[in-house]
Amino acid sequence: MTENDIKQYDNVPVTVAAKYLDVNPQYLRIGLQRNRLPFGSAVQVSGKDDGRWSYQISPGALINWKEGKSLQDWISENKTYLKTLLEE
């Protein structure tokens, strides 16, 4: 699983993200459910007793997290671009 594979998704499936990070998919599910991972979120989609969840994993945030980059790093690297957007 490569960075280019991840970039093909709008929402990276948990199983794909787990392969990319070389971790168990359950690790990601629980981490997202408990808001412990900064690259996605989890929402319970039905009744509490049903246990069904929906996951949203951002490809860019996932790649940055694997590379050890923070949002602050990305902002620093893209200051000129962000200034241009804000001036429009």
Secondary structure, DSSP 4 states (H G I P E B T S, - for coil): --HHHHHT-SS--HHHHHHHHTS-HHHHHHHHHTT--TTEEEEE-S-TTT--EEEEE-HHHHHHHHTT--HHHHHHHTHHHHHHHHH-
